[in-house]
Amino acid sequence: MRAVWQRVTEAWVEVDREIVGRIGQGALVFLGVDSGDTDLDAAFMAKKCVDLRAFDDRDSRLNLSLADIGGELLLVSQFTVCADCRKGRRPSFVQAASPDEANRLYRLVADKIREKGLVVKTGRFQTHMRVHLVNDGPVTLLLDSRKRF
């Protein structure tokens, strides 16, 4: 499972000109599910998204987590995060999970974050979305559940 985690002051996602998810201060996470990912990957990603210390403390150091600041999270499924761009000019998506399994694990990540008491908004799986964000910092981090050991 791979993610692009971005610290934001606000973010929202639209589908057919309707806002389907909106947050204030917190994190926007683009989540890609790879073939072979499991519930353990989902649990790792949820924990990392919540506990990652990427918010400033009083000394302007990245010492506070999303949970520490009471921030919100906008989770957007994005299979293109799983692209392999090493060969040629066209990205390969053969490593991406099947849509059914990707949707199940995407929802599991959202549920596990909610279990930690955070507000989670989502995009709409398998739809064309327009994502708007105000990146704060900017702070943008790459997460990979297969690089957890």
Secondary structure, DSSP 8 states (H G I E B T S, - for coil): -EEEEEEEEEEEEEETTEEEEEESSEEEEEEE-BTT--HHHHHHHHHHHHH---EE-TTS-EEE-HHHHT-EEEEEE-GGGG-B-SSSSS-B-TTB--HHHHHHHHHHHHHHHHHTT-EEEE--TTS--EEEEEEEEEEEEEEEGGG--
